[in-house]
Amino acid sequence: MHAVVTVVGKDKTGIIAKVSAFLAGKGVNIEDISQTILQDYFAMIMLVDISGAKEELAALAESAAELGKSIGMSIHLQHEAIFNAMHRV
Amino acid sequence: MFNKYDVLETIEMIEREHLDIRTITMGISLLPCVAGTADATAKKVYDRVCSQAEDLVKVAESLSMEYGIPIVNKRVSVTPASIVCAPFAAQSAKVGRALDDAARTLGIDFLGGYSALVHKGMADYEKTFIETIPEVLSTTEKLCSSVNIGSSKSGINMDAVKLMGGIIKETAARTAEKDGFGCAKLVVFCNAVEDNPFMAGAFHGVGESGTVINVGVCGPGVVQHAIESIPGADLTELAEMIKRTAFKITRAGQLVAREAAKRLGAEFGIVDLSLAPTPARGDSVAQILEEMGLESVGTHGTTACLAMLNDAVKKGGVMASSRVGGLSGAFIPVSEDIGMIEAAERGGLCIDKLEAMTAVCSVGLDMIAIPGDTPADTISAIIADEAAIGMINNKTTAVRVIPAPGKGVGDCVNFGGLLGRASVMPVHGESSSKFIARGGLIPAPIHSNKN
């Protein structure tokens, strides 16, 4: 099962390191990363495979949001279906 | 991989523009609960609602986490209670209280369906049932009530219209300490729909399946933001932009509805894409109309802007899902929309203009506070006008007015939360009593004879 992780916030050092360490710790495999800086704002989008994760999607989403708070970024981990539904005809 | 701008757009819609699933409403048929006595039926009703909707709140919360989209309300709608209460109509309140108890046990926000369908005729037991509404609404918390008094196919039942004017007054009087709050839970419809997930008018039609999931999606803020992003666009481009936005919102709703239905073992009913405002700034239908170029909602041009908005929303929704239903359009509940609240306070929005607006949008005169001394017949006449618009135009119309006890024009009524606040609006002082006293049926229009 795939999920999309988005990380948005003020750019600073070590964001990718912290987020990928968190995902590795949860058994989540990163399949694709896209990253961009928009007017000083860092925006990263990851496509991840959560089939091997130790936790349910809802629990992962909650821990990802908590990690976001602790590093001052907004982090969402969502089922990929929501993006498929909204952006693909 | 997804287009990163698409992904960020979704995040922005949810975080900044108030995109949410406004409600997951489970429709439950009460027909298997009919028993010989009020007590036995009430018990069966309580048990059935509690067992069918047992996991509703849990499933909604988990879907909300997984898809990262807020699900604001969890609700239940049931078969119009007047049908199951027919054998013991005078004791219908027992079933009403059982429904309210079930809603509290389940932890849901509202339960709709203390309703009667009397659009062509009103049997004795239905009249008796309707007469219990004021007492039931004043002694319950989460229960909502609606009465259908007309339809394009059958005409307008003016005896029921007359009755409802008095029922609304009595409901206000019984909840006078809360500014007539009971009336916020009571809707009078023409052409009521059987799969509406929104309150206070939701009920589970008798033509529906046993247990159904209907979802209501909202997004006035998203539409407003989309319009802001193309400031110089002409109205054709604007309509196209609204349509595209409505498409995306509806798709999110459909995804949630299908998954919720699967997990709850219910049928997937419909997605209702309605632009339903909340009193939060940036979540307002009035602000969309103002973004389209009106200085204030209620001024000349409002009806045209609303007509275009409503139609574009429907077109986007229909493209996105083959199961669009409910009311699907723009709501204009005055007390629940910050733009409407402010326009009413400035005196820029009157009941006559609102009536014109209801001819082109999805519902009717909604959440409007009127003076407490408004005669029952005047309220009946307001209902008759609104029903006539619905009957002739083949659309749903509704009246949810609050004659706030002891309040006059310019006073403010505050319901709090999502129900917001309203400045009391003037109504016409000239009497409509002789017209209302005539009773009878306004016959169905000629264009209803299609067979």
Interface residues (C-beta under 8 A of the other chain):
Chain A: V4 T6 V8 D32 S34 T36 A43 I45 L47 L57 A58 A61 E62 S74 H76 L77 Q78 H79 E80 A81 I82 F83 A85 M86 H87
Chain B: M1 F2 N3 K4 D6 V7 L8 E9 T10 I11 E15 S62 M65 E66 Y67 G68 I69 K248 I249 R251 A252 Q254 L255 E259
